[in-house]
Amino acid sequence: PPAGTPAAPVSGLPEAPSDGRPLRAAHVLRELASRLPADTVLIEETPSSRPDLHRLVPARTPLGFVSAAMGGLGFALPAAVGLRMALPDRPVVAVVGDGAALYGLHALWSATHYRVGVLFVVLANGRYAVMDRLADKQGGKAPWPPFTEVDVRGLARSLGCPARRVDTYDALTATFDEVLPSLSAREEPLLLDVTVAVDPDFQP
C-alpha cells in the first residue's frame, strides 16, 4: 500500500495509552508502520521487541527488513548509516533498543558529519530486557543492573546528532506525522529517544 495507508488491524495490540500510562514498543511500531513509505529500508536491532516488529511492520520491498543473523550487539546504527549512503533515494529507519544502541552510538557522529538523513528510533526501556528474561528462564536473577540513568538523547547530541525524547503517545504520533512524510529527502539524521515500558509478555 502507499505511504500513509493504515496498517491492517492486528489482534492483541494494547490500547493507546492515556492518563500518563507508559508507551509500549507495540504502540511505537504500530504508529510507525501506519506511516512508513512503502520503499523504506528498515534496520532492526531490538531483541525484546522483535516479535512485535515482525507482526506489525511489514517488509514491502527488497531491503524492507534488515537484521543481523547473530547475537552480537552494535550492528544497526552503523548499518543504517551505510545503507542510506549507498541508497540515498530511499528512506532509512533504524529501530534499535537502547542497550543495542550503546554498542554503536558513535555511528551518529558519522551520520551527522556526512549528512546522512537516517531516522533512528531508539526504544528505551533502560535495561537489557532480552538478557533479563533469559536469566529468568534459567531460574536466576540477572547479574547486570539496569541503566535507567543513561540519556541516549544527550549522548546523541554530544556527537552532534539532533535528538528528541518522546515519552507520550501524542508526542509520538505528532513527531511521526512531522518527520516521516519527508524522510526520503532528509539530509540530517534524527534520533528519537522513545521511552517504553518493558513488555511483560515477551518470551525470548
C-alpha positions as CSV (number, residue, x, y, z in Angstrom):
1,P,0.0,0.0,0.0
2,P,1.1,3.6,-0.5
3,A,2.7,5.7,2.3
4,G,0.1,6.8,4.9
5,T,-2.2,3.8,4.3
6,P,-3.3,2.5,7.7
7,A,-1.9,-0.9,8.5
8,A,-4.3,-3.8,8.6
9,P,-5.8,-4.5,12.1
10,V,-3.6,-6.7,14.3
11,S,-5.0,-8.6,17.2
12,G,-3.5,-8.3,20.7
13,L,-2.4,-4.7,20.3
14,P,-2.6,-2.8,23.6
15,E,-4.9,0.2,23.5
16,A,-3.3,3.6,23.1
17,P,-2.0,4.7,26.5
18,S,-3.6,7.6,28.3
19,D,-3.6,9.2,31.7
20,G,0.2,9.0,31.9
21,R,0.5,5.3,31.2
22,P,3.8,4.4,29.5
23,L,4.2,3.6,25.9
24,R,4.9,0.0,24.9
25,A,7.0,-1.0,21.9
26,A,3.9,-2.2,20.1
27,H,2.4,1.3,20.3
28,V,5.5,2.8,18.7
29,L,5.8,0.1,16.0
30,R,2.1,0.3,15.1
31,E,2.2,4.0,14.6
32,L,5.5,3.7,12.6
33,A,4.1,1.0,10.4
34,S,1.0,3.1,9.5
35,R,3.1,6.0,8.3
36,L,6.2,4.4,6.7
37,P,6.7,4.9,3.0
38,A,6.5,1.6,1.1
39,D,10.1,1.8,0.0
40,T,11.6,2.3,3.4
41,V,14.7,0.4,4.3
42,L,14.2,-0.7,7.9
43,I,17.1,-1.9,10.0
44,E,16.2,-3.8,13.2
45,E,18.2,-4.4,16.4
46,T,15.7,-4.6,19.2
47,P,15.7,-8.1,20.5
48,S,12.9,-7.8,23.2
49,S,10.6,-6.0,20.6
50,R,11.4,-8.2,17.6
51,P,8.2,-10.3,17.8
52,D,6.1,-7.1,17.8
53,L,8.1,-5.7,14.9
54,H,7.6,-8.8,12.8
55,R,3.9,-8.8,13.2
56,L,3.3,-5.1,13.0
57,V,5.8,-3.7,10.4
58,P,5.6,-5.5,7.0
59,A,8.5,-5.5,4.6
60,R,7.1,-4.4,1.3
61,T,10.2,-4.1,-0.9
62,P,13.6,-5.7,-1.1
63,L,15.7,-4.5,1.9
64,G,12.4,-3.6,3.6
65,F,13.7,-5.5,6.6
66,V,17.4,-5.8,7.5
67,S,18.6,-7.6,10.6
68,A,21.8,-9.3,11.8
69,A,21.7,-13.1,11.9
70,M,23.7,-13.4,15.0
71,G,23.7,-12.5,18.7
72,G,26.1,-9.6,18.8
73,L,25.1,-6.0,19.5
74,G,26.0,-2.8,17.8
75,F,25.0,-3.6,14.2
76,A,22.0,-1.4,13.4
77,L,23.2,2.2,13.8
78,P,26.3,2.0,11.6
79,A,24.4,-0.3,9.1
80,A,21.7,2.3,8.8
81,V,24.2,5.0,8.0
82,G,25.9,2.8,5.4
83,L,22.6,1.8,3.7
84,R,21.4,5.4,3.4
85,M,24.8,6.4,1.9
86,A,24.5,3.5,-0.6
87,L,20.8,4.2,-1.3
88,P,20.4,7.9,-1.0
89,D,17.0,8.0,-2.7
90,R,15.3,5.6,-0.2
91,P,14.1,6.5,3.3
92,V,16.0,4.6,6.0
93,V,14.8,3.9,9.5
94,A,16.7,2.1,12.3
95,V,14.6,0.6,15.1
96,V,17.0,-0.1,17.9
97,G,16.9,-0.9,21.6
98,D,18.8,1.4,23.9
99,G,21.0,-1.4,25.0
100,A,22.0,-2.3,21.5
101,A,22.4,1.4,20.6
102,L,25.1,1.9,23.2
103,Y,27.4,-0.5,21.3
104,G,27.4,1.5,18.1
105,L,26.4,5.1,19.1
106,H,29.5,6.6,17.6
107,A,27.9,6.0,14.2
108,L,25.8,9.1,14.9
109,W,28.9,11.2,14.6
110,S,29.4,9.9,11.0
111,A,25.7,10.4,10.2
112,T,25.9,14.0,11.3
113,H,29.2,14.9,9.6
114,Y,28.4,13.2,6.3
115,R,24.8,14.5,6.3
116,V,23.1,11.1,6.3
117,G,19.4,11.5,6.8
118,V,18.5,8.4,8.8
119,L,15.7,8.3,11.3
120,F,16.9,6.4,14.4
121,V,14.1,5.2,16.6
122,V,15.5,4.0,19.9
123,L,13.1,2.0,22.1
124,A,14.5,2.9,25.5
125,N,13.5,0.7,28.4
126,G,16.6,1.3,30.4
127,R,17.9,-2.3,30.5
128,Y,18.9,-5.3,28.5
129,A,15.4,-6.8,28.7
130,V,16.1,-9.8,26.5
131,M,19.0,-10.8,28.7
132,D,16.9,-10.2,31.9
133,R,14.3,-12.6,30.5
134,L,16.8,-15.2,29.5
135,A,18.2,-15.1,33.1
136,D,14.6,-15.5,34.4
137,K,14.0,-18.6,32.2
138,Q,17.1,-20.2,33.8
139,G,15.7,-19.6,37.2
140,G,18.3,-16.9,38.2
141,K,18.5,-13.2,38.7
142,A,20.2,-11.1,36.1
143,P,23.7,-10.1,37.4
144,W,23.8,-6.9,35.4
145,P,22.0,-3.7,36.6
146,P,19.5,-1.6,34.6
147,F,20.9,1.6,33.2
148,T,17.9,3.9,33.7
149,E,20.2,6.9,34.2
150,V,21.6,6.7,30.6
151,D,20.4,9.5,28.4
152,V,20.5,8.4,24.8
153,R,19.2,11.8,23.6
154,G,22.0,13.5,25.5
155,L,24.6,11.1,24.1
156,A,23.4,11.6,20.6
157,R,23.6,15.4,21.0
158,S,27.1,15.1,22.3
159,L,28.0,13.5,19.0
160,G,26.4,16.3,17.0
161,C,23.2,14.4,16.1
162,P,19.8,16.1,16.5
163,A,17.7,14.2,19.0
164,R,14.4,14.4,20.8
165,R,12.9,12.5,23.7
166,V,9.4,11.1,23.2
167,D,7.5,9.8,26.2
168,T,3.8,10.2,25.4
169,Y,1.5,8.8,22.7
170,D,0.5,12.3,21.5
171,A,4.2,13.3,21.1
172,L,4.9,10.1,19.3
173,T,2.2,10.5,16.7
174,A,2.9,14.2,16.2
175,T,6.6,13.5,15.7
176,F,6.0,10.7,13.2
177,D,3.5,12.9,11.3
178,E,6.1,15.6,11.1
179,V,9.1,13.6,10.2
180,L,8.1,10.5,8.1
181,P,6.4,12.2,5.1
182,S,9.7,13.9,4.1
183,L,12.1,11.1,5.2
184,S,13.4,10.2,1.7
185,A,14.6,13.8,1.2
186,R,16.1,14.2,4.7
187,E,19.8,15.3,4.8
188,E,20.2,15.4,8.5
189,P,20.0,12.5,10.9
190,L,17.4,12.5,13.7
191,L,17.3,10.2,16.8
192,L,14.1,9.7,18.7
193,D,14.7,8.5,22.3
194,V,11.3,6.9,22.9
195,T,10.6,5.8,26.5
196,V,8.9,2.5,26.6
197,A,7.9,0.1,29.3
198,V,9.3,-3.5,29.4
199,D,6.9,-5.8,27.7
200,P,5.7,-8.2,30.4
201,D,4.6,-10.8,27.9
202,F,7.9,-11.1,25.9
203,Q,9.5,-14.5,25.7
204,P,12.9,-14.9,24.0
